[in-house]
Amino acid sequence: MREYRGNTAIAYQPEPQPRILPKKKKRVQRKELPAREKILYMVSIVIFVVLASGILSRYAEVAELHMELQKMERQTAQLEEGNKHLQKKKNELRSADRIRQFAREKGMVMAEKSSISTNHKKEKKFSSTDHRG
């Protein structure tokens, strides 16, 4: 410490400290990857991308098929409903009451039982002079 000779301002001044030079940080040089390792990484990435795209394309196909299936199910339901309607209409048109009503509208009358003839096919014998053929 210095001598202060009555001056207290000088007595309490901090002593200059020696300058400390900042330490240089050592730069760690990273080693480059060997060529084989680079190729291995690239091949791994390519395989991963191919597998991922394959899986995604399959998923897209499944989703498309599912949508098509739903569409066909809706069409099937509509066709079944139409078939039920047509079957009901067919049964209505085949009913005996409906046929009788239609016949009356067209001016037909019921035949009496005595006027109905029940002729069976008569067999004709052809003579030798009859030339058919």
FENHU-V843689 format. One record per pair of residues at least 24 apart in sequence whose ideal C-beta (glycine too) atoms are under 6 Angstrom apart, sorted by the first residue. I is the first residue (numbers start at 1). GAP is how many residues later the second one is. D is the distance in Angstrom with one decimal. If there is no record, write none. Layout:
# FENHU-V843689
I_GAP_D + I_GAP_D
This chain:
# FENHU-V843689
none
